Amino acid sequence: MNKLIHVTQKDIDEGCKVEGTSCMVARALKRAYPNAQSIYASYGSHTGLGGAFARIGKKYFTMSIACAKRMSDWDDGKTVKPFAFRLKPR
């Protein structure tokens, strides 16, 4: 799963802040993995990773600290531009 995931302006505009199942990153993951039974994205020290993670079905993946920063900024109401990231198996 080294797929490049694209967070679009539509994901940014229509995602739900502080909602791991419908935030901008979760929306992008749902588009990239349409057959996944469940998708969740989170970030921060509460993840135990100091970065960000995603769960796709029953598998966990890490995302970069840069992705976590964008998620945090977005949740805090700061402007975020479209971006891309890769998942790493955890």
C-alpha positions in Angstrom: 0.0 0.0 0.0 2.4 2.6 -1.2 -0.4 4.5 -3.0 -0.2 8.3 -3.2 -3.3 9.7 -1.5 -4.5 13.1 -2.7 -6.5 15.4 -0.4 -8.4 17.7 -2.7 -9.9 21.1 -2.1 -13.3 19.4 -2.0 -12.1 17.1 0.8 -10.9 20.2 2.7 -14.1 22.2 2.1 -16.6 19.3 2.9 -14.7 17.3 5.5 -15.8 17.4 9.2 -13.3 18.8 11.6 -12.2 16.6 14.5 -14.1 13.6 13.0 -11.8 10.7 12.2 -14.3 9.0 9.9 -15.2 12.1 7.8 -12.3 14.5 8.1 -10.5 15.6 4.9 -7.9 12.8 5.2 -10.6 10.1 5.8 -12.5 11.4 2.7 -9.4 11.1 0.6 -8.8 7.6 2.0 -12.4 6.5 1.2 -11.9 7.6 -2.4 -8.6 5.8 -2.7 -10.0 2.6 -1.0 -13.7 2.5 -1.9 -14.1 -1.1 -0.9 -12.8 -0.7 2.6 -15.3 -1.6 5.3 -14.2 1.1 7.6 -11.7 4.0 7.5 -10.5 6.2 10.3 -7.7 8.9 10.5 -6.2 10.6 13.6 -3.1 12.6 14.6 -1.1 13.9 17.6 0.5 12.6 20.7 -2.7 10.7 21.6 -2.0 8.3 18.7 1.2 7.2 20.5 3.1 7.9 17.3 3.7 11.6 17.4 2.4 11.8 13.9 -0.7 10.5 12.3 -2.3 7.1 11.6 -5.0 5.7 9.5 -7.0 2.5 9.9 -8.3 0.9 6.7 -10.5 -2.1 7.6 -8.4 -3.9 10.2 -5.0 -2.7 9.1 -3.2 0.3 10.6 -0.8 2.7 8.8 1.2 5.7 9.7 1.3 9.0 7.9 4.0 11.6 8.0 4.4 14.3 10.7 3.7 16.8 7.9 0.4 15.2 7.3 -0.4 15.3 11.0 0.5 19.1 11.0 -1.9 19.7 8.2 -4.6 17.8 9.9 -4.0 19.8 13.2 -3.9 23.1 11.4 -7.2 22.3 9.5 -8.9 21.3 12.8 -7.7 24.6 14.3 -9.4 26.5 11.5 -6.2 27.4 9.6 -6.1 27.5 5.8 -4.8 24.2 4.3 -4.1 23.7 0.6 -4.6 20.4 -1.2 -1.8 17.9 -0.6 -0.7 14.3 -1.1 0.7 11.7 1.3 1.7 8.0 1.4 0.7 5.4 4.0 3.3 3.2 5.7 2.2 -0.1 7.2 2.4 0.0 11.0 
